[in-house]
Amino acid sequence: MPHIIAAVKTYATVGEICNVLRDEFGEYQPGGTM
């Protein structure tokens, strides 16, 4: 969280922050149905 706050303070956009998080953790993939 501190890194995200630091990015916001340096005027990073939401899209830029989301792209970094997506690169790091990947996109959500819902599981199959039971």
mmCIF file of the N, C-alpha and C atoms, coordinates in Angstrom:
data_MODEL
# 
_entry.id   MODEL 
# 
loop_
_atom_site.group_PDB 
_atom_site.id 
_atom_site.type_symbol 
_atom_site.label_atom_id 
_atom_site.label_alt_id 
_atom_site.label_comp_id 
_atom_site.label_asym_id 
_atom_site.label_entity_id 
_atom_site.label_seq_id 
_atom_site.pdbx_PDB_ins_code 
_atom_site.Cartn_x 
_atom_site.Cartn_y 
_atom_site.Cartn_z 
_atom_site.occupancy 
_atom_site.B_iso_or_equiv 
_atom_site.pdbx_formal_charge 
_atom_site.auth_seq_id 
_atom_site.auth_comp_id 
_atom_site.auth_asym_id 
_atom_site.auth_atom_id 
_atom_site.pdbx_PDB_model_num 
ATOM 1   N N  . MET A 1 1  ? 0.805   -1.193  0.000   1.00 0.00 ? 1  MET A N  1 
ATOM 2   C CA . MET A 1 1  ? 0.000   0.000   0.000   1.00 0.00 ? 1  MET A CA 1 
ATOM 3   C C  . MET A 1 1  ? 0.854   1.266   0.000   1.00 0.00 ? 1  MET A C  1 
ATOM 4   N N  . PRO A 1 2  ? 1.941   1.307   0.765   1.00 0.00 ? 2  PRO A N  1 
ATOM 5   C CA . PRO A 1 2  ? 2.763   2.523   0.744   1.00 0.00 ? 2  PRO A CA 1 
ATOM 6   C C  . PRO A 1 2  ? 3.294   2.849   -0.653  1.00 0.00 ? 2  PRO A C  1 
ATOM 7   N N  . HIS A 1 3  ? 3.577   1.823   -1.448  1.00 0.00 ? 3  HIS A N  1 
ATOM 8   C CA . HIS A 1 3  ? 4.088   2.070   -2.801  1.00 0.00 ? 3  HIS A CA 1 
ATOM 9   C C  . HIS A 1 3  ? 3.011   2.690   -3.689  1.00 0.00 ? 3  HIS A C  1 
ATOM 10  N N  . ILE A 1 4  ? 1.771   2.269   -3.503  1.00 0.00 ? 4  ILE A N  1 
ATOM 11  C CA . ILE A 1 4  ? 0.672   2.839   -4.293  1.00 0.00 ? 4  ILE A CA 1 
ATOM 12  C C  . ILE A 1 4  ? 0.457   4.298   -3.895  1.00 0.00 ? 4  ILE A C  1 
ATOM 13  N N  . ILE A 1 5  ? 0.511   4.583   -2.617  1.00 0.00 ? 5  ILE A N  1 
ATOM 14  C CA . ILE A 1 5  ? 0.355   5.966   -2.151  1.00 0.00 ? 5  ILE A CA 1 
ATOM 15  C C  . ILE A 1 5  ? 1.477   6.841   -2.707  1.00 0.00 ? 5  ILE A C  1 
ATOM 16  N N  . ALA A 1 6  ? 2.697   6.324   -2.713  1.00 0.00 ? 6  ALA A N  1 
ATOM 17  C CA . ALA A 1 6  ? 3.824   7.082   -3.267  1.00 0.00 ? 6  ALA A CA 1 
ATOM 18  C C  . ALA A 1 6  ? 3.616   7.340   -4.754  1.00 0.00 ? 6  ALA A C  1 
ATOM 19  N N  . ALA A 1 7  ? 3.086   6.354   -5.479  1.00 0.00 ? 7  ALA A N  1 
ATOM 20  C CA . ALA A 1 7  ? 2.824   6.532   -6.908  1.00 0.00 ? 7  ALA A CA 1 
ATOM 21  C C  . ALA A 1 7  ? 1.767   7.607   -7.131  1.00 0.00 ? 7  ALA A C  1 
ATOM 22  N N  . VAL A 1 8  ? 0.731   7.618   -6.314  1.00 0.00 ? 8  VAL A N  1 
ATOM 23  C CA . VAL A 1 8  ? -0.324  8.628   -6.441  1.00 0.00 ? 8  VAL A CA 1 
ATOM 24  C C  . VAL A 1 8  ? 0.237   10.020  -6.158  1.00 0.00 ? 8  VAL A C  1 
ATOM 25  N N  . LYS A 1 9  ? 1.110   10.117  -5.188  1.00 0.00 ? 9  LYS A N  1 
ATOM 26  C CA . LYS A 1 9  ? 1.707   11.418  -4.859  1.00 0.00 ? 9  LYS A CA 1 
ATOM 27  C C  . LYS A 1 9  ? 2.575   11.951  -5.991  1.00 0.00 ? 9  LYS A C  1 
ATOM 28  N N  . THR A 1 10 ? 3.077   11.056  -6.853  1.00 0.00 ? 10 THR A N  1 
ATOM 29  C CA . THR A 1 10 ? 3.879   11.494  -8.006  1.00 0.00 ? 10 THR A CA 1 
ATOM 30  C C  . THR A 1 10 ? 3.023   11.560  -9.262  1.00 0.00 ? 10 THR A C  1 
ATOM 31  N N  . TYR A 1 11 ? 1.698   11.629  -9.067  1.00 0.00 ? 11 TYR A N  1 
ATOM 32  C CA . TYR A 1 11 ? 0.730   11.829  -10.143 1.00 0.00 ? 11 TYR A CA 1 
ATOM 33  C C  . TYR A 1 11 ? 0.653   10.668  -11.135 1.00 0.00 ? 11 TYR A C  1 
ATOM 34  N N  . ALA A 1 12 ? 0.874   9.443   -10.667 1.00 0.00 ? 12 ALA A N  1 
ATOM 35  C CA . ALA A 1 12 ? 0.644   8.276   -11.519 1.00 0.00 ? 12 ALA A CA 1 
ATOM 36  C C  . ALA A 1 12 ? -0.864  8.131   -11.709 1.00 0.00 ? 12 ALA A C  1 
ATOM 37  N N  . THR A 1 13 ? -1.274  7.733   -12.892 1.00 0.00 ? 13 THR A N  1 
ATOM 38  C CA . THR A 1 13 ? -2.699  7.566   -13.154 1.00 0.00 ? 13 THR A CA 1 
ATOM 39  C C  . THR A 1 13 ? -3.172  6.212   -12.625 1.00 0.00 ? 13 THR A C  1 
ATOM 40  N N  . VAL A 1 14 ? -4.486  6.071   -12.493 1.00 0.00 ? 14 VAL A N  1 
ATOM 41  C CA . VAL A 1 14 ? -5.060  4.802   -12.054 1.00 0.00 ? 14 VAL A CA 1 
ATOM 42  C C  . VAL A 1 14 ? -4.698  3.710   -13.054 1.00 0.00 ? 14 VAL A C  1 
ATOM 43  N N  . GLY A 1 15 ? -4.730  4.044   -14.335 1.00 0.00 ? 15 GLY A N  1 
ATOM 44  C CA . GLY A 1 15 ? -4.383  3.066   -15.366 1.00 0.00 ? 15 GLY A CA 1 
ATOM 45  C C  . GLY A 1 15 ? -2.950  2.589   -15.241 1.00 0.00 ? 15 GLY A C  1 
ATOM 46  N N  . GLU A 1 16 ? -2.035  3.501   -14.961 1.00 0.00 ? 16 GLU A N  1 
ATOM 47  C CA . GLU A 1 16 ? -0.630  3.120   -14.800 1.00 0.00 ? 16 GLU A CA 1 
ATOM 48  C C  . GLU A 1 16 ? -0.450  2.203   -13.594 1.00 0.00 ? 16 GLU A C  1 
ATOM 49  N N  . ILE A 1 17 ? -1.118  2.527   -12.510 1.00 0.00 ? 17 ILE A N  1 
ATOM 50  C CA . ILE A 1 17 ? -1.026  1.699   -11.310 1.00 0.00 ? 17 ILE A CA 1 
ATOM 51  C C  . ILE A 1 17 ? -1.634  0.323   -11.572 1.00 0.00 ? 17 ILE A C  1 
ATOM 52  N N  . CYS A 1 18 ? -2.779  0.289   -12.242 1.00 0.00 ? 18 CYS A N  1 
ATOM 53  C CA . CYS A 1 18 ? -3.431  -0.987  -12.555 1.00 0.00 ? 18 CYS A CA 1 
ATOM 54  C C  . CYS A 1 18 ? -2.571  -1.844  -13.472 1.00 0.00 ? 18 CYS A C  1 
ATOM 55  N N  . ASN A 1 19 ? -1.905  -1.216  -14.440 1.00 0.00 ? 19 ASN A N  1 
ATOM 56  C CA . ASN A 1 19 ? -1.037  -1.969  -15.346 1.00 0.00 ? 19 ASN A CA 1 
ATOM 57  C C  . ASN A 1 19 ? 0.105   -2.634  -14.591 1.00 0.00 ? 19 ASN A C  1 
ATOM 58  N N  . VAL A 1 20 ? 0.683   -1.928  -13.637 1.00 0.00 ? 20 VAL A N  1 
ATOM 59  C CA . VAL A 1 20 ? 1.765   -2.509  -12.841 1.00 0.00 ? 20 VAL A CA 1 
ATOM 60  C C  . VAL A 1 20 ? 1.241   -3.673  -12.010 1.00 0.00 ? 20 VAL A C  1 
ATOM 61  N N  . LEU A 1 21 ? 0.085   -3.497  -11.378 1.00 0.00 ? 21 LEU A N  1 
ATOM 62  C CA . LEU A 1 21 ? -0.493  -4.577  -10.575 1.00 0.00 ? 21 LEU A CA 1 
ATOM 63  C C  . LEU A 1 21 ? -0.861  -5.773  -11.448 1.00 0.00 ? 21 LEU A C  1 
ATOM 64  N N  . ARG A 1 22 ? -1.387  -5.516  -12.638 1.00 0.00 ? 22 ARG A N  1 
ATOM 65  C CA . ARG A 1 22 ? -1.743  -6.589  -13.566 1.00 0.00 ? 22 ARG A CA 1 
ATOM 66  C C  . ARG A 1 22 ? -0.495  -7.354  -14.000 1.00 0.00 ? 22 ARG A C  1 
ATOM 67  N N  . ASP A 1 23 ? 0.587   -6.637  -14.280 1.00 0.00 ? 23 ASP A N  1 
ATOM 68  C CA . ASP A 1 23 ? 1.840   -7.294  -14.665 1.00 0.00 ? 23 ASP A CA 1 
ATOM 69  C C  . ASP A 1 23 ? 2.385   -8.151  -13.529 1.00 0.00 ? 23 ASP A C  1 
ATOM 70  N N  . GLU A 1 24 ? 2.239   -7.663  -12.307 1.00 0.00 ? 24 GLU A N  1 
ATOM 71  C CA . GLU A 1 24 ? 2.794   -8.367  -11.154 1.00 0.00 ? 24 GLU A CA 1 
ATOM 72  C C  . GLU A 1 24 ? 1.952   -9.579  -10.750 1.00 0.00 ? 24 GLU A C  1 
ATOM 73  N N  . PHE A 1 25 ? 0.624   -9.406  -10.695 1.00 0.00 ? 25 PHE A N  1 
ATOM 74  C CA . PHE A 1 25 ? -0.246  -10.445 -10.154 1.00 0.00 ? 25 PHE A CA 1 
ATOM 75  C C  . PHE A 1 25 ? -1.091  -11.159 -11.198 1.00 0.00 ? 25 PHE A C  1 
ATOM 76  N N  . GLY A 1 26 ? -1.191  -10.615 -12.408 1.00 0.00 ? 26 GLY A N  1 
ATOM 77  C CA . GLY A 1 26 ? -2.024  -11.214 -13.443 1.00 0.00 ? 26 GLY A CA 1 
ATOM 78  C C  . GLY A 1 26 ? -3.469  -10.769 -13.312 1.00 0.00 ? 26 GLY A C  1 
ATOM 79  N N  . GLU A 1 27 ? -4.272  -11.178 -14.284 1.00 0.00 ? 27 GLU A N  1 
ATOM 80  C CA . GLU A 1 27 ? -5.692  -10.829 -14.270 1.00 0.00 ? 27 GLU A CA 1 
ATOM 81  C C  . GLU A 1 27 ? -6.491  -11.910 -13.565 1.00 0.00 ? 27 GLU A C  1 
ATOM 82  N N  . TYR A 1 28 ? -7.586  -11.500 -12.956 1.00 0.00 ? 28 TYR A N  1 
ATOM 83  C CA . TYR A 1 28 ? -8.470  -12.437 -12.268 1.00 0.00 ? 28 TYR A CA 1 
ATOM 84  C C  . TYR A 1 28 ? -9.091  -13.386 -13.274 1.00 0.00 ? 28 TYR A C  1 
ATOM 85  N N  . GLN A 1 29 ? -9.005  -14.660 -12.986 1.00 0.00 ? 29 GLN A N  1 
ATOM 86  C CA . GLN A 1 29 ? -9.632  -15.687 -13.811 1.00 0.00 ? 29 GLN A CA 1 
ATOM 87  C C  . GLN A 1 29 ? -10.611 -16.449 -12.922 1.00 0.00 ? 29 GLN A C  1 
ATOM 88  N N  . PRO A 1 30 ? -11.916 -16.286 -13.161 1.00 0.00 ? 30 PRO A N  1 
ATOM 89  C CA . PRO A 1 30 ? -12.879 -16.993 -12.319 1.00 0.00 ? 30 PRO A CA 1 
ATOM 90  C C  . PRO A 1 30 ? -12.723 -18.503 -12.470 1.00 0.00 ? 30 PRO A C  1 
ATOM 91  N N  . GLY A 1 31 ? -12.951 -19.207 -11.386 1.00 0.00 ? 31 GLY A N  1 
ATOM 92  C CA . GLY A 1 31 ? -12.848 -20.660 -11.411 1.00 0.00 ? 31 GLY A CA 1 
ATOM 93  C C  . GLY A 1 31 ? -14.009 -21.272 -12.179 1.00 0.00 ? 31 GLY A C  1 
ATOM 94  N N  . GLY A 1 32 ? -13.880 -22.526 -12.509 1.00 0.00 ? 32 GLY A N  1 
ATOM 95  C CA . GLY A 1 32 ? -14.940 -23.230 -13.218 1.00 0.00 ? 32 GLY A CA 1 
ATOM 96  C C  . GLY A 1 32 ? -16.141 -23.457 -12.317 1.00 0.00 ? 32 GLY A C  1 
ATOM 97  N N  . THR A 1 33 ? -17.259 -23.785 -12.916 1.00 0.00 ? 33 THR A N  1 
ATOM 98  C CA . THR A 1 33 ? -18.459 -24.069 -12.128 1.00 0.00 ? 33 THR A CA 1 
ATOM 99  C C  . THR A 1 33 ? -18.385 -25.477 -11.590 1.00 0.00 ? 33 THR A C  1 
ATOM 100 N N  . MET A 1 34 ? -19.072 -25.694 -10.509 1.00 0.00 ? 34 MET A N  1 
ATOM 101 C CA . MET A 1 34 ? -19.041 -27.009 -9.871  1.00 0.00 ? 34 MET A CA 1 
ATOM 102 C C  . MET A 1 34 ? -20.075 -27.913 -10.428 1.00 0.00 ? 34 MET A C  1 
# 
